[in-house]
Amino acid sequence: MKGNAIQKVVRKIAVRDQKSDFAYWQSQPPATRLAALEETRREYHRWRYGAEPRFQRVFTVTKR
């Protein structure tokens, strides 16, 4: 192994023994949870549409 190489570690866990992610995300502050949600949304848009999400049109509000 070279100097500062990262060692790969794999743990095999039965599905019935796997913990739920719910408790972890409930322990995170709201800003962290929103940031993770936003990242997931962006990844989905890149995968599904091949681009960053954007507004389709620009609307102008005019006073009558």
VMD Tcl script that builds the backbone (N, CA, C; Angstrom):
set m [mol new atoms 192]
animate dup $m
set s [atomselect $m all]
$s set {name element resname resid chain x y z} {
  {N N MET 1 A 0.840 -1.184 0.000}
  {CA C MET 1 A 0.000 0.000 0.000}
  {C C MET 1 A 0.882 1.243 0.000}
  {N N LYS 2 A 0.483 2.265 -0.741}
  {CA C LYS 2 A 1.247 3.509 -0.793}
  {C C LYS 2 A 0.972 4.349 0.445}
  {N N GLY 3 A 1.832 5.281 0.742}
  {CA C GLY 3 A 1.771 6.202 1.870}
  {C C GLY 3 A 0.426 6.420 2.545}
  {N N ASN 4 A -0.419 7.288 1.997}
  {CA C ASN 4 A -1.676 7.657 2.642}
  {C C ASN 4 A -2.896 7.082 1.928}
  {N N ALA 5 A -2.782 5.894 1.367}
  {CA C ALA 5 A -3.901 5.281 0.657}
  {C C ALA 5 A -5.016 4.928 1.636}
  {N N ILE 6 A -6.224 5.006 1.164}
  {CA C ILE 6 A -7.384 4.677 1.993}
  {C C ILE 6 A -7.655 3.186 1.871}
  {N N GLN 7 A -7.843 2.557 3.009}
  {CA C GLN 7 A -8.116 1.132 3.029}
  {C C GLN 7 A -9.619 0.907 2.880}
  {N N LYS 8 A -9.994 0.002 1.983}
  {CA C LYS 8 A -11.414 -0.311 1.775}
  {C C LYS 8 A -11.888 -1.259 2.865}
  {N N VAL 9 A -13.053 -0.950 3.426}
  {CA C VAL 9 A -13.630 -1.789 4.469}
  {C C VAL 9 A -15.061 -2.101 4.066}
  {N N VAL 10 A -15.425 -3.378 4.121}
  {CA C VAL 10 A -16.777 -3.802 3.766}
  {C C VAL 10 A -17.355 -4.571 4.940}
  {N N ARG 11 A -18.590 -4.229 5.310}
  {CA C ARG 11 A -19.286 -4.969 6.362}
  {C C ARG 11 A -20.551 -5.553 5.772}
  {N N LYS 12 A -20.787 -6.816 6.029}
  {CA C LYS 12 A -21.969 -7.495 5.530}
  {C C LYS 12 A -22.980 -7.574 6.674}
  {N N ILE 13 A -24.199 -7.034 6.429}
  {CA C ILE 13 A -25.225 -6.987 7.463}
  {C C ILE 13 A -26.516 -7.563 6.886}
  {N N ALA 14 A -27.186 -8.392 7.644}
  {CA C ALA 14 A -28.476 -8.935 7.214}
  {C C ALA 14 A -29.503 -7.800 7.164}
  {N N VAL 15 A -30.416 -7.871 6.243}
  {CA C VAL 15 A -31.418 -6.812 6.075}
  {C C VAL 15 A -32.201 -6.606 7.362}
  {N N ARG 16 A -32.519 -7.682 8.051}
  {CA C ARG 16 A -33.317 -7.553 9.289}
  {C C ARG 16 A -32.551 -6.847 10.408}
  {N N ASP 17 A -31.203 -6.856 10.327}
  {CA C ASP 17 A -30.365 -6.221 11.343}
  {C C ASP 17 A -29.977 -4.792 10.976}
  {N N GLN 18 A -30.348 -4.354 9.779}
  {CA C GLN 18 A -29.971 -3.021 9.310}
  {C C GLN 18 A -30.811 -1.959 10.017}
  {N N LYS 19 A -30.144 -0.926 10.498}
  {CA C LYS 19 A -30.839 0.157 11.180}
  {C C LYS 19 A -31.525 1.066 10.167}
  {N N SER 20 A -32.558 1.729 10.606}
  {CA C SER 20 A -33.279 2.669 9.761}
  {C C SER 20 A -32.504 3.986 9.694}
  {N N ASP 21 A -32.588 4.662 8.551}
  {CA C ASP 21 A -31.960 5.967 8.410}
  {C C ASP 21 A -32.765 7.054 9.122}
  {N N PHE 22 A -33.992 6.758 9.478}
  {CA C PHE 22 A -34.880 7.759 10.077}
  {C C PHE 22 A -34.274 8.379 11.327}
  {N N ALA 23 A -33.759 7.560 12.228}
  {CA C ALA 23 A -33.186 8.080 13.477}
  {C C ALA 23 A -31.994 8.993 13.198}
  {N N TYR 24 A -31.159 8.613 12.227}
  {CA C TYR 24 A -30.003 9.438 11.886}
  {C C TYR 24 A -30.445 10.811 11.388}
  {N N TRP 25 A -31.388 10.829 10.433}
  {CA C TRP 25 A -31.815 12.101 9.858}
  {C C TRP 25 A -32.584 12.952 10.862}
  {N N GLN 26 A -33.276 12.330 11.801}
  {CA C GLN 26 A -33.963 13.098 12.844}
  {C C GLN 26 A -32.959 13.765 13.776}
  {N N SER 27 A -31.767 13.178 13.899}
  {CA C SER 27 A -30.750 13.758 14.790}
  {C C SER 27 A -29.991 14.904 14.127}
  {N N GLN 28 A -30.141 15.073 12.822}
  {CA C GLN 28 A -29.438 16.135 12.091}
  {C C GLN 28 A -30.207 17.448 12.168}
  {N N PRO 29 A -29.508 18.573 12.167}
  {CA C PRO 29 A -30.194 19.869 12.193}
  {C C PRO 29 A -30.949 20.098 10.875}
  {N N PRO 30 A -32.009 20.903 10.915}
  {CA C PRO 30 A -32.816 21.146 9.713}
  {C C PRO 30 A -32.009 21.632 8.507}
  {N N ALA 31 A -31.027 22.481 8.720}
  {CA C ALA 31 A -30.238 22.994 7.598}
  {C C ALA 31 A -29.479 21.863 6.900}
  {N N THR 32 A -28.960 20.920 7.654}
  {CA C THR 32 A -28.240 19.779 7.082}
  {C C THR 32 A -29.193 18.888 6.305}
  {N N ARG 33 A -30.385 18.677 6.859}
  {CA C ARG 33 A -31.373 17.828 6.170}
  {C C ARG 33 A -31.816 18.469 4.863}
  {N N LEU 34 A -32.029 19.785 4.875}
  {CA C LEU 34 A -32.418 20.480 3.638}
  {C C LEU 34 A -31.296 20.453 2.606}
  {N N ALA 35 A -30.062 20.590 3.053}
  {CA C ALA 35 A -28.925 20.544 2.133}
  {C C ALA 35 A -28.828 19.164 1.468}
  {N N ALA 36 A -29.050 18.108 2.231}
  {CA C ALA 36 A -29.012 16.754 1.677}
  {C C ALA 36 A -30.155 16.544 0.686}
  {N N LEU 37 A -31.321 17.072 1.011}
  {CA C LEU 37 A -32.471 16.973 0.115}
  {C C LEU 37 A -32.205 17.715 -1.189}
  {N N GLU 38 A -31.632 18.890 -1.099}
  {CA C GLU 38 A -31.314 19.679 -2.293}
  {C C GLU 38 A -30.289 18.952 -3.163}
  {N N GLU 39 A -29.288 18.349 -2.547}
  {CA C GLU 39 A -28.280 17.602 -3.308}
  {C C GLU 39 A -28.921 16.406 -4.017}
  {N N THR 40 A -29.806 15.704 -3.333}
  {CA C THR 40 A -30.509 14.576 -3.947}
  {C C THR 40 A -31.347 15.043 -5.129}
  {N N ARG 41 A -32.016 16.177 -4.974}
  {CA C ARG 41 A -32.846 16.733 -6.053}
  {C C ARG 41 A -31.992 17.092 -7.271}
  {N N ARG 42 A -30.843 17.714 -7.023}
  {CA C ARG 42 A -29.951 18.079 -8.134}
  {C C ARG 42 A -29.402 16.846 -8.847}
  {N N GLU 43 A -29.013 15.833 -8.069}
  {CA C GLU 43 A -28.514 14.602 -8.682}
  {C C GLU 43 A -29.585 13.958 -9.548}
  {N N TYR 44 A -30.825 13.957 -9.067}
  {CA C TYR 44 A -31.923 13.385 -9.840}
  {C C TYR 44 A -32.106 14.130 -11.161}
  {N N HIS 45 A -32.097 15.452 -11.111}
  {CA C HIS 45 A -32.266 16.239 -12.333}
  {C C HIS 45 A -31.119 16.013 -13.318}
  {N N ARG 46 A -29.885 15.902 -12.808}
  {CA C ARG 46 A -28.751 15.620 -13.700}
  {C C ARG 46 A -28.912 14.246 -14.341}
  {N N TRP 47 A -29.359 13.255 -13.558}
  {CA C TRP 47 A -29.533 11.901 -14.073}
  {C C TRP 47 A -30.707 11.832 -15.046}
  {N N ARG 48 A -31.833 12.413 -14.667}
  {CA C ARG 48 A -33.058 12.294 -15.462}
  {C C ARG 48 A -33.040 13.163 -16.711}
  {N N TYR 49 A -32.592 14.399 -16.560}
  {CA C TYR 49 A -32.687 15.353 -17.660}
  {C C TYR 49 A -31.331 15.761 -18.230}
  {N N GLY 50 A -30.260 15.350 -17.627}
  {CA C GLY 50 A -28.927 15.671 -18.115}
  {C C GLY 50 A -28.549 17.129 -17.945}
  {N N ALA 51 A -29.203 17.835 -17.027}
  {CA C ALA 51 A -28.900 19.255 -16.840}
  {C C ALA 51 A -29.297 19.685 -15.436}
  {N N GLU 52 A -28.792 20.848 -15.062}
  {CA C GLU 52 A -29.193 21.452 -13.791}
  {C C GLU 52 A -30.630 21.943 -13.909}
  {N N PRO 53 A -31.402 21.861 -12.828}
  {CA C PRO 53 A -32.772 22.377 -12.885}
  {C C PRO 53 A -32.780 23.896 -13.043}
  {N N ARG 54 A -33.651 24.389 -13.893}
  {CA C ARG 54 A -33.771 25.827 -14.141}
  {C C ARG 54 A -35.229 26.167 -14.382}
  {N N PHE 55 A -35.519 27.445 -14.301}
  {CA C PHE 55 A -36.846 27.892 -14.688}
  {C C PHE 55 A -36.969 27.782 -16.205}
  {N N GLN 56 A -38.149 27.384 -16.659}
  {CA C GLN 56 A -38.325 27.232 -18.101}
  {C C GLN 56 A -38.575 28.566 -18.783}
  {N N ARG 57 A -39.227 29.471 -18.094}
  {CA C ARG 57 A -39.560 30.768 -18.683}
  {C C ARG 57 A -39.319 31.866 -17.650}
  {N N VAL 58 A -39.175 33.060 -18.159}
  {CA C VAL 58 A -39.064 34.217 -17.283}
  {C C VAL 58 A -40.381 34.964 -17.380}
  {N N PHE 59 A -40.991 35.176 -16.234}
  {CA C PHE 59 A -42.269 35.890 -16.185}
  {C C PHE 59 A -42.047 37.273 -15.648}
  {N N THR 60 A -42.765 38.227 -16.204}
  {CA C THR 60 A -42.698 39.608 -15.744}
  {C C THR 60 A -44.079 40.001 -15.211}
  {N N VAL 61 A -44.091 40.554 -14.042}
  {CA C VAL 61 A -45.348 41.012 -13.451}
  {C C VAL 61 A -45.461 42.498 -13.744}
  {N N THR 62 A -46.550 42.875 -14.358}
  {CA C THR 62 A -46.761 44.295 -14.663}
  {C C THR 62 A -47.967 44.814 -13.908}
  {N N LYS 63 A -47.909 46.046 -13.555}
  {CA C LYS 63 A -48.991 46.669 -12.821}
  {C C LYS 63 A -49.991 47.249 -13.828}
  {N N ARG 64 A -51.270 47.005 -13.632}
  {CA C ARG 64 A -52.308 47.531 -14.529}
  {C C ARG 64 A -52.804 48.851 -14.053}
}
mol reanalyze $m
mol bondsrecalc $m
mol representation Tube
mol addrep $m
